[in-house]
Amino acid sequence: MTIKNTGNVGLGTSSPSSKFEILDTSVSGNNNVMVVATSTGGGAIMRLTGYGDLRIDGRFYSPNSLQSGSADYAEYFYTTDTDLQAGESVCVDVGRPNAVQRCARGADNNLMGIVSTKPAIIGNSRPDTENNEHYKIIALLGQIPACVTDENGPIRPGDALTSASSTPGCAARAQAGDPTVGVALENLASGQGTVNVLISRRNKSLTVDIVEEQITSRIAAMEIEDEVKIMIAAAVDSLDLNEEIRPVVDEQISLFDTRLTVALDESNSQIITLAARLDSLAARVSVLEGDMARILGVQNSLENQIALLANQLSETASASSLAANLEITADGHVRLGKIADADSTSTVEIIEDIAAVEIVTAPEENITALVVNQAGTGNIADFRAKDISVVSIADSGQVSIAGELSIDGRLLVCAGGACDEALEAAVDETMGDLGVEGKVVAGAFEHYCPDGFVWVPGSAKYGTLPGFCVMADKARFADADGDGRAEMANIISQDNPYWTAVSQGQADLACQSLGADYHLVFENEWLSLADNIIKQADNDADPLQDGLQFALGNASGTAYILSNHVAINNLVSPIGEWTDKIVTAAGLPAPLSADWQEYGQVLDYQGLEIAPPYYYSSANNIGRLKNPADGESQRAFVRGIDGLFSLDLSFSPASATSTIGFRCAK
């Protein structure tokens, strides 16, 4: 504490600038800066918080007016509309006690206030309402900014405002008979905006509005009549008309007065007629209210009967005699459990609806719709069609399916209840892929292949599972009908010459012309062939020499045996074969060489998976690599020149030479 010579006293500061100053730099939020209490054990009667809030447990007296920078009196109300914003109009929530909701209807009779922007006084503030998203401060008196629209025309100062129909939460100019929330203090020419509103809620009868309007018109008409009489009388007096002219003028004035009287009588008659019609309308509304009361009575009766039925069903379900039996009559078409007296051959009539039994959950629920908890040793579920089990789930988790299994998406087989992230990313659910985290074990993957084609078991390494069909020999050419292309019978005929001098693209088109799914052999399919061949001992060209020795290409051709004991011919020969793969000159393996080089000499494969197993070389006649620096910017893959893994990257896709042929796959 510091006391200055000037009489200033400071707590927490050594330089108070006023008579009494408190400085607490450690306090924040709702913590107390100053407390006035009646005892040391509590009993605080006044607190000043770090927010600047002054809380007094008692009354506040002042001989003068209380001034505030805010503008309205407001109170807290409960709401389920937690996103209510300042300036929005609210209506009484008739479904909850002491609650409000955003007005969503035009001219809503439950219109009661506007969400306060900065209230001067909050009448019912409690700790449980402050900073609670379900409690909003609603202005009840004073000036308040409000959201308004030009839905019912431009808004001018003095216009009464009601709830708008086009924009929930906004107000619009009130029409005759509309309930109002306040009076506009500012203009809004068009569109949507914010104006100051003086809170003044009232409901006005349409009958009162119409009668007031008629009375106002009548009074106005009477005033005009009086003014006209006065003006005419004054004019006659000022002209000093003689006795001959005055009777004529008096007659005209009398005629005018008669016409005015008739007009007023007609207006009175119309007002009386309108009042009678309104009385008739009120009577009809009264009858409608009576009908509604009867409807509500019937509704309450139905609700009581439903509750009674539910209670009876609950009691029935608890009875031991029906513990395992529940049958709803033919109108319900539902049978659950074992029906003791039912014939074993009887069937339930099919309901022409979504299903015989349907389980529906509410949209906001996140619980499982159906749980079957098998505590015994039997199967968890058994689905049957005509007494034949088609899907069975054993208690061990084994699922047995009799028939076809169709999956629209992907199938993942993983261990531990979750799949590896890499497998998840690699299996595209839109492509109907199969992802297997462990190994795939099968007796065989086979497929029917057309004449001239053989089945090649697929490779998981190269992504060709379960396998594919490929031509048993290189494609051959004969144009018997002169249409410029070979037919299937010609392309596989051993009597025709090999089809060479064809570009990579022309070769692919020739394969596609054979039918659906035919294509130029893929690079991965060629590698699958090579990988299968090098694993078969039958392909050892020299059994007396250590290690497998592969046959070199020659004019008479070579034949290799696959793991499924089929032969594929001339895969290696002096004539190479196109595959579908293309690489840019920048993507060629390094170092570049115009001569054949060993795969072991390659330093950078540039991401290409083209190498044979590391323990094979040209000594095994496995083949080599040629990748010259000079040439086209794009290089197509040419395989099988004097070696199973031989790869010549000297040619562009458009090249067409007598040393390159092709074969098709499916």
C-alpha positions as a printed Julia matrix, in Angstrom:
666×3 Matrix{Float64}:
   0.0     0.0     0.0
   1.27    3.47   -0.86
   0.06    6.78    0.65
   1.23    9.94   -1.12
   1.65   13.42    0.35
  -1.26   14.45   -1.84
  -3.48   12.05    0.08
  -3.69    9.57   -2.82
  -3.77    5.93   -1.67
  -2.59    3.06   -3.9
  -2.93   -0.72   -3.53
  -0.63   -2.66   -5.86
   0.84    0.58   -7.28
   3.43    3.01   -5.94
   2.14    5.94   -7.99
  -1.63    6.31   -7.48
  -3.12    9.01   -9.68
  -6.39    9.3    -7.74
  -7.48    9.34   -4.11
  -7.88    5.55   -4.11
  -6.42    3.31   -6.83
  -6.14   -0.51   -7.02
  -3.76   -2.19   -9.51
  -3.77   -6.01   -9.83
  -1.84   -7.22  -12.9
  -2.25  -10.9   -12.03
  -6.03  -11.02  -12.09
  -7.95  -11.92  -15.28
 -11.36  -12.99  -16.46
 -14.0   -13.45  -13.79
 -11.52  -13.37  -10.88
 -12.01  -10.68   -8.26
 -10.07   -7.4    -8.18
 -11.92   -6.09   -5.14
 -14.29   -7.75   -2.64
 -16.45   -6.17    0.07
 -17.63   -8.77    2.6
 -19.44   -8.87    5.94
 -17.25  -11.66    7.36
 -13.85  -13.28    6.82
 -15.39  -16.64    5.93
 -17.36  -15.38    2.95
 -20.47  -13.25    2.76
 -19.27  -11.1    -0.12
 -21.78   -8.33   -0.75
 -19.88   -6.57   -3.56
 -17.29   -7.83   -6.08
 -15.38   -6.16   -8.94
 -14.04   -8.73  -11.47
 -11.26   -8.66  -14.05
 -13.93   -8.26  -16.74
 -14.98   -4.94  -15.15
 -18.24   -6.48  -13.89
 -19.58   -5.03  -10.61
 -21.71   -7.51   -8.68
 -23.82   -6.28   -5.73
 -25.85   -8.63   -3.52
 -28.48   -6.13   -2.48
 -30.22   -3.01   -3.78
 -28.71   -0.09   -5.65
 -30.01    3.44   -4.81
 -29.3     6.7    -6.62
 -31.05   10.1    -6.29
 -30.22   10.81   -9.93
 -30.76    8.94  -13.18
 -28.6     5.92  -14.02
 -26.62    6.58  -17.21
 -25.28    3.85  -19.52
 -23.66    3.7   -22.96
 -26.06    0.87  -23.77
 -29.64    1.36  -24.88
 -32.14   -1.27  -23.75
 -33.58   -3.38  -20.96
 -33.23   -7.13  -21.64
 -33.64  -10.53  -20.0
 -32.21  -14.02  -20.53
 -34.42  -16.61  -22.28
 -33.69  -20.25  -23.04
 -33.44  -21.26  -26.74
 -32.46  -24.26  -28.84
 -31.31  -21.9   -31.63
 -27.74  -21.57  -30.31
 -26.7   -19.6   -33.43
 -29.04  -16.65  -32.76
 -27.31  -13.35  -33.57
 -27.83   -9.83  -32.24
 -30.62   -8.03  -34.09
 -32.66  -11.16  -34.95
 -36.38  -11.23  -34.11
 -37.49  -14.04  -31.79
 -40.86  -15.64  -31.08
 -42.19  -17.55  -28.09
 -41.24  -21.27  -28.35
 -44.63  -22.81  -27.63
 -43.05  -26.24  -27.24
 -40.88  -25.27  -24.23
 -41.53  -23.25  -21.07
 -40.03  -19.77  -20.82
 -38.17  -20.23  -24.13
 -37.81  -18.43  -27.46
 -36.82  -19.37  -30.99
 -35.9   -17.57  -34.23
 -39.05  -16.3   -35.97
 -39.45  -18.28  -39.19
 -42.97  -17.19  -40.24
 -44.24  -13.89  -41.47
 -46.45  -11.9   -39.04
 -46.02  -14.56  -36.34
 -48.48  -14.03  -33.45
 -45.79  -15.27  -31.02
 -43.41  -12.4   -31.93
 -42.03  -11.04  -28.62
 -38.59   -9.38  -28.88
 -35.21   -8.84  -30.54
 -31.83  -10.32  -29.58
 -30.0    -7.51  -27.74
 -26.74   -6.07  -29.07
 -25.52   -4.22  -25.98
 -28.11   -4.12  -23.17
 -28.04   -1.45  -20.5
 -29.82   -3.62  -17.93
 -30.2    -7.41  -17.8
 -33.08   -8.21  -15.5
 -32.6   -11.91  -14.68
 -28.85  -12.58  -14.98
 -27.67  -15.69  -13.12
 -24.33  -17.54  -13.15
 -25.89  -20.5   -15.0
 -27.2   -18.25  -17.81
 -24.01  -16.27  -18.45
 -21.78  -17.61  -21.26
 -24.35  -20.36  -21.88
 -25.05  -20.86  -25.6
 -28.63  -21.94  -24.83
 -29.48  -18.6   -23.14
 -29.8   -15.43  -25.24
 -30.34  -11.84  -24.04
 -33.66  -10.59  -25.49
 -34.39   -6.83  -25.57
 -37.82   -6.0   -24.12
 -37.66   -2.17  -23.79
 -35.7     0.66  -25.37
 -33.79    1.13  -28.61
 -32.23   -1.9   -30.31
 -30.55   -2.49  -33.71
 -32.63   -4.99  -35.71
 -32.31   -6.92  -38.97
 -34.99   -5.73  -41.46
 -35.95   -6.39  -45.11
 -38.07   -4.62  -47.72
 -40.34   -7.67  -48.01
 -43.48   -5.52  -47.47
 -42.06   -2.33  -48.99
 -39.54    0.36  -47.94
 -39.27    1.07  -44.21
 -39.6     4.64  -42.89
 -39.32    6.05  -39.36
 -42.56    5.35  -37.5
 -43.43    2.15  -39.42
 -44.53   -0.73  -37.2
 -42.44   -3.89  -37.75
 -43.44   -7.57  -37.75
 -41.57  -10.82  -38.47
 -40.55  -11.38  -42.12
 -41.51  -14.53  -44.03
 -38.66  -14.54  -46.57
 -35.74  -14.14  -44.15
 -36.01  -15.96  -40.77
 -34.92  -13.71  -37.91
 -35.47  -10.44  -39.8
 -38.37   -7.98  -39.5
 -40.45   -6.26  -42.19
 -43.03   -3.45  -42.36
 -46.23   -4.62  -40.69
 -49.52   -4.84  -42.58
 -52.95   -4.18  -41.11
 -53.66   -6.56  -38.23
 -50.08   -7.92  -38.02
 -48.49   -8.4   -34.57
 -45.58   -5.98  -34.12
 -42.33   -6.0   -32.18
 -41.49   -2.29  -32.41
 -41.37    0.93  -34.39
 -38.64    1.75  -36.92
 -36.51    4.82  -36.09
 -34.54    4.81  -39.37
 -35.07    4.33  -43.12
 -34.44    1.22  -45.26
 -35.1     1.94  -48.94
 -34.52   -1.58  -50.3
 -32.88   -4.93  -49.68
 -31.83   -6.13  -46.23
 -30.1    -4.12  -43.53
 -30.04   -2.99  -39.91
 -32.03   -0.09  -38.43
 -32.66    1.14  -34.9
 -36.03    0.0   -33.52
 -37.96    1.18  -30.48
 -39.3    -1.97  -28.78
 -43.12   -1.73  -28.68
 -44.94   -5.03  -29.0
 -48.67   -5.13  -29.77
 -51.28   -7.24  -31.54
 -53.98   -5.42  -33.52
 -57.25   -6.8   -34.85
 -57.88   -6.57  -38.58
 -61.46   -5.5   -37.79
 -60.24   -2.55  -35.75
 -57.9    -1.47  -38.56
 -60.64   -1.56  -41.18
 -63.17    0.29  -39.01
 -60.59    2.94  -38.11
 -59.8     3.43  -41.77
 -63.48    3.85  -42.68
 -64.09    6.26  -39.81
 -61.03    8.29  -40.78
 -62.22    8.48  -44.38
 -65.68    9.51  -43.25
 -64.35   12.24  -41.0
 -62.1    13.47  -43.79
 -65.06   13.59  -46.15
 -67.11   15.53  -43.62
 -64.32   18.06  -43.18
 -64.15   18.57  -46.93
 -67.92   19.16  -47.02
 -67.74   21.75  -44.22
 -64.83   23.51  -45.88
 -66.7    23.65  -49.19
 -69.8    25.11  -47.49
 -67.73   27.74  -45.7
 -65.88   28.73  -48.88
 -69.1    29.02  -50.91
 -70.88   31.04  -48.21
 -67.91   33.38  -47.91
 -67.77   33.86  -51.67
 -71.5    34.61  -51.88
 -71.29   37.14  -49.04
 -68.32   38.88  -50.57
 -70.02   39.17  -53.98
 -73.17   40.69  -52.39
 -75.45   38.78  -54.75
 -78.9    40.19  -55.4
 -82.1    38.39  -54.56
 -82.45   36.84  -58.04
 -79.03   35.14  -58.06
 -79.07   33.99  -54.38
 -81.98   31.49  -54.76
 -80.2    29.8   -57.68
 -76.97   29.51  -55.7
 -78.83   28.3   -52.62
 -80.53   25.64  -54.74
 -77.18   24.42  -56.11
 -75.71   24.36  -52.6
 -78.7    22.38  -51.35
 -78.33   19.9   -54.25
 -74.6    19.5   -53.49
 -75.38   18.98  -49.81
 -77.95   16.3   -50.74
 -75.43   14.43  -52.9
 -72.87   14.55  -50.09
 -75.45   13.21  -47.67
 -76.25   10.29  -50.05
 -72.56    9.5   -50.43
 -72.09    9.48  -46.66
 -75.16    7.27  -46.21
 -73.73    4.79  -48.76
 -70.41    4.77  -46.87
 -72.24    4.1   -43.61
 -74.13    1.25  -45.26
 -70.9    -0.3   -46.58
 -69.31   -0.06  -43.12
 -72.33   -1.79  -41.58
 -72.2    -4.54  -44.25
 -68.46   -5.05  -43.64
 -69.05   -5.26  -39.88
 -71.73   -7.91  -40.47
 -69.37   -9.96  -42.63
 -66.67   -9.7   -39.97
 -69.17  -10.89  -37.37
 -69.95  -13.88  -39.62
 -66.24  -14.6   -40.01
 -65.77  -14.42  -36.24
 -68.61  -16.93  -35.82
 -66.96  -19.32  -38.28
 -63.64  -18.98  -36.43
 -65.47  -19.8   -33.2
 -66.95  -22.93  -34.82
 -63.49  -23.89  -36.12
 -62.04  -23.49  -32.62
 -64.75  -25.83  -31.35
 -63.88  -28.38  -34.05
 -60.19  -28.12  -33.14
 -61.05  -28.74  -29.5
 -62.93  -31.9   -30.51
 -60.0   -33.02  -32.7
 -57.58  -32.48  -29.81
 -59.9   -34.51  -27.62
 -59.86  -37.39  -30.12
 -56.07  -37.09  -30.38
 -55.7   -37.29  -26.59
 -57.97  -40.32  -26.57
 -55.85  -42.03  -29.24
 -52.65  -41.23  -27.34
 -54.15  -42.76  -24.19
 -55.17  -45.88  -26.1
 -51.69  -46.19  -27.68
 -50.08  -45.83  -24.25
 -52.44  -48.49  -22.89
 -51.59  -50.8   -25.8
 -47.85  -50.26  -25.27
 -48.27  -51.07  -21.58
 -50.18  -54.25  -22.45
 -47.5   -55.29  -24.97
 -44.82  -54.68  -22.35
 -46.69  -56.87  -19.87
 -47.22  -59.53  -22.54
 -43.53  -59.56  -23.5
 -42.56  -60.13  -19.89
 -44.8   -63.17  -19.54
 -42.83  -66.43  -19.64
 -45.44  -68.13  -21.84
 -44.56  -65.77  -24.75
 -40.83  -65.34  -24.03
 -39.88  -67.21  -27.2
 -42.97  -66.4   -29.28
 -44.26  -63.26  -30.92
 -46.65  -63.31  -33.85
 -48.37  -60.31  -35.37
 -51.45  -61.05  -37.44
 -51.59  -61.06  -41.22
 -52.13  -57.31  -41.25
 -48.64  -56.87  -39.77
 -46.9   -59.7   -41.65
 -44.17  -60.09  -38.99
 -43.16  -63.26  -37.12
 -40.29  -63.22  -34.62
 -38.99  -66.21  -32.68
 -40.29  -69.78  -32.58
 -44.01  -70.07  -33.2
 -45.03  -73.2   -31.3
 -48.26  -73.94  -33.15
 -47.06  -72.97  -36.63
 -46.83  -75.57  -39.37
 -43.2   -76.16  -40.33
 -44.14  -75.77  -43.98
 -46.05  -72.52  -43.57
 -44.59  -69.24  -44.8
 -45.23  -65.64  -43.88
 -47.09  -63.58  -46.45
 -44.67  -61.14  -48.07
 -45.24  -57.51  -47.21
 -45.35  -55.33  -50.31
 -43.14  -52.71  -48.79
 -39.41  -52.27  -48.09
 -39.08  -55.57  -46.2
 -40.97  -58.02  -44.06
 -39.16  -56.64  -41.02
 -37.58  -53.2   -41.14
 -35.37  -51.56  -38.52
 -35.17  -47.77  -38.72
 -33.03  -45.44  -36.63
 -33.38  -41.69  -36.29
 -30.97  -39.58  -38.4
 -29.36  -38.05  -35.32
 -28.55  -41.43  -33.76
 -25.14  -43.06  -34.18
 -25.9   -46.45  -32.67
 -25.8   -49.82  -34.45
 -29.17  -50.68  -36.03
 -28.98  -54.42  -35.29
 -26.76  -56.43  -32.92
 -26.9   -60.23  -32.7
 -25.12  -61.32  -29.5
 -24.66  -65.1   -29.57
 -23.85  -66.16  -26.01
 -24.21  -69.86  -26.8
 -22.26  -72.18  -29.09
 -24.5   -72.06  -32.14
 -24.1   -70.01  -35.3
 -24.5   -66.24  -35.03
 -26.8   -66.01  -38.06
 -28.13  -68.17  -40.87
 -29.85  -66.68  -43.93
 -31.93  -69.07  -46.01
 -33.73  -69.14  -49.35
 -36.42  -71.81  -49.58
 -34.96  -73.62  -46.52
 -31.47  -73.67  -48.09
 -28.71  -71.85  -46.2
 -27.1   -69.24  -48.46
 -25.16  -67.2   -45.87
 -24.07  -68.58  -42.51
 -22.02  -66.84  -39.8
 -20.44  -69.22  -37.28
 -19.63  -68.25  -33.69
 -15.93  -68.38  -34.67
 -16.51  -65.57  -37.16
 -16.31  -67.83  -40.22
 -18.69  -66.74  -42.98
 -19.95  -69.34  -45.45
 -21.62  -68.24  -48.68
 -23.43  -70.55  -51.09
 -23.58  -68.75  -54.42
 -21.95  -65.62  -55.81
 -20.33  -62.8   -53.83
 -20.58  -59.45  -55.61
 -18.56  -56.51  -54.25
 -19.05  -53.01  -55.66
 -15.82  -51.39  -54.5
 -12.7   -53.0   -53.09
 -11.92  -56.1   -51.01
  -9.15  -55.86  -48.4
  -7.77  -58.95  -46.64
  -5.7   -57.84  -43.66
  -4.49  -59.14  -40.29
  -5.14  -57.6   -36.89
  -8.38  -55.85  -37.82
  -6.66  -53.04  -39.74
  -4.79  -52.68  -43.03
  -1.43  -51.12  -43.7
  -1.65  -47.49  -44.89
   0.3   -48.31  -48.05
  -2.16  -51.09  -48.93
  -5.11  -48.78  -48.19
  -3.68  -46.15  -50.54
  -2.8   -48.64  -53.29
  -6.19  -50.32  -53.55
  -8.57  -48.03  -55.44
 -12.13  -48.72  -54.29
 -13.57  -47.39  -57.56
 -11.74  -50.02  -59.62
 -12.94  -53.2   -57.87
  -9.42  -54.01  -56.63
  -8.39  -56.84  -54.3
  -5.86  -55.98  -51.59
  -4.16  -58.79  -49.65
  -1.81  -57.96  -46.8
  -0.49  -61.53  -46.48
   0.15  -64.17  -49.08
  -2.38  -65.47  -51.61
  -2.74  -69.28  -51.65
  -4.76  -70.93  -54.4
  -4.82  -74.24  -56.19
  -4.61  -72.5   -59.55
  -5.64  -69.37  -61.39
  -6.89  -70.47  -64.81
  -8.8   -68.85  -67.6
 -10.1   -70.01  -70.94
  -8.03  -68.66  -73.83
  -8.99  -68.64  -77.54
  -7.18  -70.71  -80.17
  -3.59  -69.62  -80.67
  -3.39  -68.19  -77.13
  -2.1   -69.78  -73.9
  -2.87  -68.98  -70.26
  -0.05  -67.34  -68.27
  -0.29  -67.51  -64.44
  -0.27  -63.97  -63.06
   2.37  -62.38  -60.84
   1.62  -60.42  -57.66
   5.02  -58.74  -58.1
   4.05  -57.28  -61.47
   0.33  -56.81  -60.75
  -0.97  -59.34  -63.3
  -3.01  -61.6   -60.99
  -4.8   -63.89  -61.58
  -3.26  -64.22  -65.05
  -3.78  -63.44  -68.72
  -3.95  -64.96  -72.2
  -1.09  -64.34  -74.62
  -0.37  -65.51  -78.18
   1.67  -68.73  -78.21
   3.81  -67.27  -81.02
   4.51  -63.91  -82.63
   1.7   -62.35  -84.66
   1.56  -63.38  -88.33
   0.13  -61.5   -91.29
  -2.03  -62.39  -94.3
  -4.64  -60.18  -95.96
  -6.79  -62.77  -97.7
  -9.82  -60.49  -98.18
  -7.79  -57.41  -99.15
  -9.2   -55.15  -96.41
  -5.73  -54.14  -95.24
  -5.81  -56.01  -91.92
  -5.27  -59.56  -90.68
  -8.11  -61.62  -89.27
  -7.81  -63.82  -86.15
  -7.43  -66.98  -88.27
  -4.56  -65.35  -90.18
  -2.73  -63.76  -87.25
  -2.21  -67.12  -85.49
  -1.71  -69.31  -88.59
   1.7   -71.02  -88.76
   1.47  -70.85  -92.57
   1.79  -67.05  -92.64
   4.97  -64.99  -92.19
   5.71  -62.97  -89.03
   4.09  -59.54  -89.03
   6.99  -57.06  -88.97
   7.64  -53.54  -90.3
   4.83  -52.28  -88.06
   4.98  -49.39  -85.52
   4.11  -49.78  -81.85
   0.77  -47.98  -82.34
  -0.13  -50.02  -85.44
   0.62  -53.21  -83.54
  -1.68  -52.16  -80.7
  -4.5   -51.32  -83.17
  -4.05  -54.71  -84.86
  -4.49  -56.42  -81.48
  -7.53  -54.31  -80.57
  -9.18  -55.23  -83.89
  -9.33  -58.87  -82.72
 -12.12  -58.03  -80.25
 -12.91  -56.71  -76.78
 -10.07  -56.74  -74.2
  -7.37  -57.66  -76.77
  -4.26  -55.46  -76.59
  -0.55  -55.29  -77.39
   1.25  -57.25  -74.68
   1.9   -55.03  -71.63
   5.43  -54.6   -70.28
   4.31  -56.09  -66.95
   2.86  -59.09  -68.8
   6.22  -59.68  -70.56
   8.04  -59.47  -67.2
   5.49  -61.9   -65.69
   6.3   -64.33  -68.55
  10.06  -63.96  -68.02
   9.74  -64.33  -64.23
   7.72  -67.55  -64.68
  10.14  -69.01  -67.26
  13.33  -68.55  -65.21
  11.78  -70.53  -62.32
  11.19  -73.69  -64.42
  13.99  -76.3   -64.58
  12.58  -77.54  -67.91
  13.94  -74.36  -69.5
  17.62  -75.2   -68.7
  19.34  -75.36  -72.11
  22.49  -77.03  -70.65
  21.8   -79.2   -67.57
  25.46  -80.26  -67.37
  26.59  -76.68  -66.66
  26.1   -75.1   -63.23
  23.04  -72.85  -63.02
  20.22  -72.39  -65.5
  21.32  -71.71  -69.04
  18.7   -70.11  -71.26
  18.36  -70.71  -74.99
  19.47  -67.98  -77.37
  17.28  -66.86  -80.23
  17.88  -68.41  -83.64
  16.16  -68.78  -86.94
  14.47  -72.01  -85.9
  13.1   -70.34  -82.76
  12.93  -71.31  -79.1
  10.18  -72.68  -76.89
   9.82  -72.14  -73.13
   7.68  -74.08  -70.66
   5.53  -72.22  -68.12
   4.59  -73.37  -64.59
   1.22  -74.59  -65.88
   3.08  -76.84  -68.42
   2.11  -74.89  -71.54
   4.67  -73.82  -74.13
   5.27  -70.36  -75.52
   7.24  -70.08  -78.76
   9.79  -67.63  -80.15
   9.7   -65.34  -77.14
  13.45  -65.03  -77.76
  14.62  -64.74  -81.4
  16.5   -62.37  -83.74
  13.16  -60.56  -84.19
  12.26  -58.38  -81.2
   8.73  -57.63  -79.98
   6.98  -54.38  -79.04
   5.51  -54.03  -75.56
   3.21  -51.15  -74.63
   5.72  -49.16  -72.55
   7.29  -45.82  -73.64
  10.0   -43.79  -71.87
  11.42  -40.35  -72.63
  15.08  -39.89  -73.48
  15.5   -38.1   -70.15
  14.2   -41.19  -68.35
  16.66  -43.69  -69.9
  18.74  -45.78  -67.49
  22.32  -44.57  -66.99
  24.93  -44.82  -68.28
  23.78  -44.51  -71.89
  25.3   -46.88  -74.44
  24.76  -47.57  -78.14
  26.16  -51.09  -77.54
  24.64  -53.92  -75.58
  25.66  -53.73  -71.91
  25.18  -55.95  -68.87
  22.42  -55.06  -66.43
  25.12  -55.11  -63.77
  26.69  -52.06  -65.46
  23.58  -49.92  -64.99
  24.07  -47.3   -62.24
  20.63  -45.63  -62.3
  17.45  -47.39  -63.48
  15.49  -44.1   -63.29
  12.69  -45.92  -61.44
  12.19  -48.55  -64.2
  11.61  -52.12  -62.94
  13.4   -53.89  -65.8
  16.31  -55.78  -64.2
  16.48  -59.6   -64.08
  17.46  -61.31  -60.8
  20.89  -60.07  -59.73
  22.5   -63.52  -60.03
  21.81  -63.76  -63.78
  23.96  -62.19  -66.5
  24.83  -62.71  -70.15
  26.73  -65.82  -69.02
  23.3   -67.37  -68.47
  22.09  -65.96  -71.82
  19.59  -63.87  -69.87
  19.87  -60.85  -72.16
  21.3   -57.32  -72.02
  20.33  -53.62  -72.33
  20.87  -51.13  -75.18
  20.1   -47.42  -74.52
  21.92  -45.1   -76.93
  22.12  -41.37  -76.28
  21.34  -40.46  -79.9
  17.78  -40.95  -81.06
  14.2   -39.82  -80.67
  12.9   -38.0   -77.58
  10.56  -40.95  -76.94
  11.74  -44.58  -76.86
   9.49  -47.62  -77.07
  10.31  -50.94  -75.37
  11.51  -53.75  -77.69
  11.92  -57.11  -75.94
  13.31  -60.61  -76.69
  16.21  -59.93  -79.11
  18.56  -62.89  -78.38
  17.73  -62.91  -74.67
  14.74  -63.35  -72.34
  15.33  -60.04  -70.52
  16.9   -58.23  -73.51
  15.64  -54.64  -73.78
  16.41  -52.43  -76.78
  15.58  -48.73  -76.22
  16.94  -47.57  -79.6
  13.59  -47.18  -81.38
  10.84  -44.55  -81.31
   7.2   -45.71  -81.09
   6.77  -44.76  -84.76
   9.61  -46.98  -86.0
   8.65  -49.82  -88.35
  11.46  -52.27  -89.22
  11.79  -55.87  -90.35
  13.5   -56.73  -87.02
  10.49  -55.9   -84.8
   7.23  -57.82  -84.56
   4.63  -58.17  -81.79
   2.21  -60.47  -80.02
  -1.22  -59.8   -78.54
  -2.63  -60.51  -75.09
  -6.1   -60.63  -73.53
